[in-house]
Amino acid sequence: MEYRDYYHTLGVGRSASQAEIKKAFRKLAREHHPDVRPNDKGAEQRFKDVNEAYAVLSDPDKRKLYDQVGANWEAFSRAGATAGAGAGAGGSPFDGVAWSSGPGGGGVRYEFRTGGGDASGFSDFFRMVFGEGQGGPGSASAGGRRPAGAGSPADAVDLDDLLSGMGIAGAGRRPAGGRPARRVEATAELTLEEAFHGTTRIVEVDGKRLEVTIPSGVDTGTRIRLSGRGGDGSDLVVVCRVRPHAVFSRRGPDLEREIALSLEEALLGGEVSVGTLKGRVLLTIPPGTQSGRTFRLSGQGMPRFRGNGHGDLYVRARVVLPTNLSAEAREAARRFLVLIDQPTPRT
């Protein structure tokens, strides 16, 4: 199996901070989102690769395990191949493999038990290293060995919770009996205002009406999972879809809009009232503002989904010239233009 370089996928160095990793992920996720590139057949795969890389590098435990595996990949893969020689038809060659990084790797021991789990949307490399075990995803025990007969370590990371917290569809849970849990999906259409403030939706499942809370900051494609609420113990997954807005366009947590300016406001400056999703604010227009100039209103964008603070609102100026001038106004305009003697901007 080929080693996957998650740092290369996100375009960051191996010493990158969590803030740098998050920034790179957001940029690439916006760039390669299938909704942004509907005619690019490779965009969906690149989007999945970016999500997979972020799912690992944004989590300290998984990142530590990934770095240890990467430094000893040849030994690790040989151990997996040896174990695979005795694997059954439905098993994984990594099932039950215990591998130690040794003194050079910090003496960290890792155990892998995939349990044949479904980590749909992720690569074979991810599933082998972070695959599901009995009752949960693969685990890493740092700083010591697991006691004999122990179950999953207490600090094991729940992959499903990690990914759902990021708004990414991840590996399905496994109920008693070992079969992947059935999932019932419903779509919630929202206005931008509802996505901004948060709202609720009534979903009917097997004749039962459930009230689902939609938190603020959701975007198109955000998935909200309610464990065991889909009927017969299955999970209910509500997929959000935010309708286009007549005034605002959205770029992640940031919003954009236009503001029309009169000739007087653009030439001489002044204060104009700008509508935001929080309410109206006053924007100071400096004298000589050109069409297309953009002003940033900090904190006036969307709430960050399961994060802190808000994005920004970018207001783009559009100068509207007067029309249907009277003969007197046209003569006054000529005198004014002679007075200012503006050079031709095309030169």
C-alpha positions in Angstrom: 0.0 0.0 0.0 1.3 3.4 -0.9 2.1 5.9 1.9 0.0 9.1 1.8 1.7 12.4 2.6 -1.1 14.4 4.3 1.3 17.4 4.8 1.8 17.5 1.0 -1.9 17.2 0.4 -2.5 20.4 2.5 0.6 22.1 1.3 2.1 22.6 4.7 5.4 21.7 6.4 5.7 18.9 9.0 6.2 21.5 11.7 3.1 23.4 10.8 0.9 24.7 13.7 -2.7 23.8 14.1 -3.7 27.3 12.9 -1.6 26.9 9.7 -3.2 23.5 9.1 -6.7 24.8 9.6 -6.0 27.8 7.3 -4.7 25.6 4.5 -7.6 23.2 4.9 -10.2 26.0 4.6 -8.6 27.4 1.5 -8.3 24.0 -0.3 -11.8 22.9 0.8 -13.3 26.0 -0.7 -11.2 25.7 -3.8 -12.1 22.1 -4.5 -15.6 21.8 -3.2 -17.8 20.0 -5.8 -20.4 22.7 -5.6 -17.8 25.3 -6.6 -16.5 23.1 -9.4 -19.5 21.2 -10.6 -18.0 20.4 -14.0 -14.6 19.2 -12.6 -14.8 15.4 -12.2 -11.6 15.4 -10.2 -12.8 18.0 -7.7 -14.7 15.6 -5.6 -11.7 13.3 -5.1 -9.4 16.2 -4.3 -12.0 17.4 -1.8 -12.0 14.0 -0.2 -8.2 13.9 0.0 -8.1 17.3 1.7 -10.8 16.3 4.2 -8.9 13.1 4.9 -5.6 14.9 5.5 -7.3 17.4 7.8 -9.1 14.7 9.7 -5.7 13.3 10.7 -3.5 16.4 11.1 -6.1 18.4 13.0 -6.3 15.8 15.7 -3.1 15.7 18.0 -3.5 12.0 18.7 -4.0 11.0 15.1 -1.2 13.3 14.0 1.2 11.8 16.5 0.4 8.3 15.3 0.6 9.3 11.6 4.1 10.9 12.2 5.3 7.7 13.9 3.9 5.5 11.2 5.4 7.7 8.5 8.9 7.6 10.0 8.8 3.8 10.1 6.5 3.1 7.2 8.6 0.3 5.6 8.8 -1.7 8.8 5.1 -1.1 9.5 4.0 -2.1 6.0 6.1 -5.3 6.2 4.5 -6.2 9.5 1.1 -5.7 8.0 1.9 -7.8 5.0 3.2 -10.6 7.2 0.0 -10.5 9.3 -2.1 -10.5 6.1 -0.7 -13.9 5.1 -3.1 -15.5 7.6 -6.0 -13.2 7.2 -9.3 -14.6 6.1 -11.2 -13.5 3.0 -13.1 -10.8 4.8 -10.4 -9.7 7.2 -7.7 -7.1 7.0 -4.0 -7.8 6.9 -3.6 -5.3 9.7 -6.1 -6.9 12.1 -4.4 -7.7 15.4 -1.0 -6.2 14.3 0.9 -4.6 17.2 3.8 -2.5 16.2 6.3 -0.5 18.3 8.2 2.5 17.1 11.2 1.5 19.2 13.6 3.8 21.1 14.1 6.0 18.1 10.4 6.6 17.7 9.8 7.4 21.4 8.9 3.9 22.5 5.2 4.3 21.4 3.2 1.1 20.8 0.2 1.1 18.4 -2.4 -1.7 17.9 -4.6 -1.9 14.9 -8.0 -3.7 14.7 -10.1 -2.8 11.7 -12.9 -5.2 12.4 -13.8 -5.0 8.7 -15.3 -1.6 9.3 -16.6 0.8 6.7 -14.7 4.1 6.5 -16.4 5.2 3.3 -15.0 8.2 1.6 -11.4 7.6 2.9 -8.4 5.9 1.4 -7.2 2.4 2.1 -4.2 3.9 3.9 -6.5 5.8 6.3 -8.7 2.7 7.0 -5.7 0.5 7.7 -4.0 3.0 10.0 -7.1 4.5 11.7 -9.6 1.7 10.9 -12.5 0.8 13.1 -12.1 -1.8 15.9 -14.7 -3.6 18.0 -16.9 -0.8 19.2 -14.9 2.0 17.7 -12.2 3.2 15.4 -8.6 2.1 15.6 -6.7 3.4 18.6 -3.3 4.6 19.6 -1.9 4.3 23.1 0.9 6.7 23.7 3.5 6.4 26.4 3.1 2.8 27.3 1.7 -0.7 26.5 -1.9 -1.7 26.9 -2.5 -4.1 29.8 -3.2 -7.7 28.9 -6.9 -8.3 28.4 -7.7 -4.6 28.3 -10.4 -3.2 26.0 -10.1 -0.1 23.9 -7.9 2.5 25.5 -9.7 5.3 27.4 -8.2 8.0 25.2 -9.2 6.3 21.9 -10.5 8.9 19.4 -14.1 8.3 18.1 -13.7 8.9 14.3 -17.4 9.3 13.7 -17.6 12.1 16.4 -14.5 13.7 15.0 -15.8 13.9 11.5 -19.3 14.8 12.3 -17.9 17.7 14.4 -16.1 18.9 11.2 -19.3 18.5 9.1 -17.7 15.6 7.2 -19.3 12.2 6.6 -17.1 9.6 8.2 -17.1 5.9 9.2 -20.4 4.4 10.4 -20.9 3.2 13.9 -21.1 -0.5 14.6 -24.0 -1.6 16.9 -23.9 -4.9 18.7 -23.6 -7.7 16.2 -20.9 -6.1 14.1 -23.1 -4.8 11.3 -22.8 -1.1 10.2 -25.6 1.0 11.6 -28.3 1.9 9.0 -28.5 5.6 8.4 -31.6 7.6 7.5 -30.9 10.9 5.7 -33.1 13.9 5.4 -32.5 17.3 3.7 -33.1 20.6 5.5 -33.4 23.6 3.2 -32.5 26.9 5.0 -32.5 30.5 4.3 -29.2 32.4 4.9 -30.9 34.1 7.8 -31.8 30.7 9.4 -28.2 29.5 8.9 -27.0 32.7 10.5 -29.2 32.6 13.6 -29.9 28.8 13.9 -33.3 27.2 13.6 -35.2 24.0 13.9 -36.8 21.5 11.5 -39.4 18.9 11.9 -38.4 15.5 10.4 -40.8 12.6 10.1 -39.2 9.2 10.5 -41.3 6.0 10.6 -44.4 8.0 11.4 -42.8 9.9 14.2 -42.1 13.7 14.1 -38.7 14.7 15.4 -37.7 18.3 16.1 -34.1 18.8 14.9 -32.0 21.7 16.1 -29.9 23.3 13.3 -27.0 25.2 14.9 -25.9 28.6 13.6 -23.1 28.7 11.0 -24.1 25.6 9.0 -23.4 25.7 5.2 -24.6 23.6 2.2 -23.3 20.1 2.8 -23.1 20.3 6.6 -24.3 17.0 8.1 -25.9 16.8 11.5 -26.0 13.3 12.9 -28.5 12.2 15.7 -27.4 8.8 17.0 -30.2 6.3 17.3 -33.0 8.7 16.2 -33.7 7.3 12.8 -35.9 4.5 13.8 -34.8 0.9 14.8 -31.7 2.2 16.4 -30.4 3.8 13.2 -28.8 7.2 13.0 -30.6 10.2 11.5 -28.4 12.4 9.3 -29.8 15.8 8.4 -28.0 17.3 5.4 -28.2 21.1 5.2 -28.7 23.1 2.0 -28.6 26.9 2.2 -30.6 28.6 -0.5 -28.9 31.5 -2.5 -29.6 34.9 -1.1 -30.7 38.0 -3.1 -28.2 40.3 -1.4 -25.4 38.3 0.2 -23.1 35.7 -1.3 -21.1 33.4 1.0 -17.5 32.2 1.1 -17.2 30.0 4.1 -17.7 32.2 7.2 -17.3 35.4 5.1 -20.1 37.3 3.3 -20.0 39.6 0.3 -22.5 42.2 -0.9 -22.7 45.4 -3.0 -23.6 48.9 -1.9 -24.8 51.5 -4.4 -23.3 54.9 -4.1 -24.5 58.2 -5.6 -22.0 60.4 -7.5 -22.0 62.8 -4.6 -21.2 60.1 -2.0 -18.4 58.7 -4.2 -16.8 62.0 -5.0 -17.1 63.8 -1.7 -17.5 60.9 0.8 -19.9 60.5 3.6 -21.6 57.9 5.7 -24.0 55.3 4.3 -26.2 52.7 6.1 -25.4 49.1 5.2 -27.6 46.2 6.0 -26.0 43.1 7.6 -27.5 39.9 9.0 -27.0 41.4 12.4 -28.7 44.7 11.6 -27.7 48.0 10.0 -24.3 49.6 10.5 -22.8 52.9 9.2 -20.0 52.7 6.7 -17.7 55.7 6.2 -17.1 56.3 2.5 -13.9 58.3 1.8 -13.8 61.0 -0.9 -12.9 59.7 -4.3 -14.2 56.2 -3.9 -14.1 54.2 -7.1 -16.5 51.5 -8.3 -15.3 48.1 -7.2 -13.5 49.3 -4.1 -14.1 46.8 -1.3 -14.6 47.6 2.4 -14.2 44.9 5.1 -16.6 45.0 8.1 -14.9 42.8 10.7 -17.1 40.3 12.5 -20.2 41.0 10.4 -20.1 37.7 8.5 -21.5 34.2 9.4 -21.0 32.5 12.8 -18.2 30.0 12.5 -19.8 26.5 12.7 -18.8 24.9 15.9 -16.1 27.5 16.3 -15.6 30.9 17.9 -16.6 34.3 16.5 -17.8 35.4 13.1 -16.4 35.8 9.7 -16.2 39.2 7.9 -18.5 41.1 5.6 -16.9 42.5 2.4 -18.9 45.4 0.9 -18.1 46.3 -2.7 -18.9 49.8 -3.9 -20.9 50.4 -7.1 -21.1 54.0 -8.2 -24.4 54.9 -9.9 -24.2 57.9 -12.2 -27.1 60.3 -12.6 -29.2 59.9 -15.8 -31.7 62.0 -17.8 -29.8 65.3 -17.2 -31.6 68.5 -18.0 -29.9 71.0 -20.4 -28.9 73.1 -17.4 -27.4 70.1 -15.6 -25.5 69.0 -18.6 -24.0 72.5 -19.0 -23.1 72.5 -15.3 -21.5 69.1 -15.7 -19.3 70.4 -18.6 -18.1 73.3 -16.5 -17.3 71.0 -13.6 -15.4 68.6 -15.8 -13.4 71.5 -17.3 -12.7 72.7 -13.8 -11.3 69.4 -12.5 -9.4 68.6 -15.7 -9.3 64.9 -15.1 -6.7 63.1 -17.3 -7.9 60.2 -19.4 -7.8 57.1 -17.1 -7.0 54.8 -20.1 -3.6 56.3 -20.4 
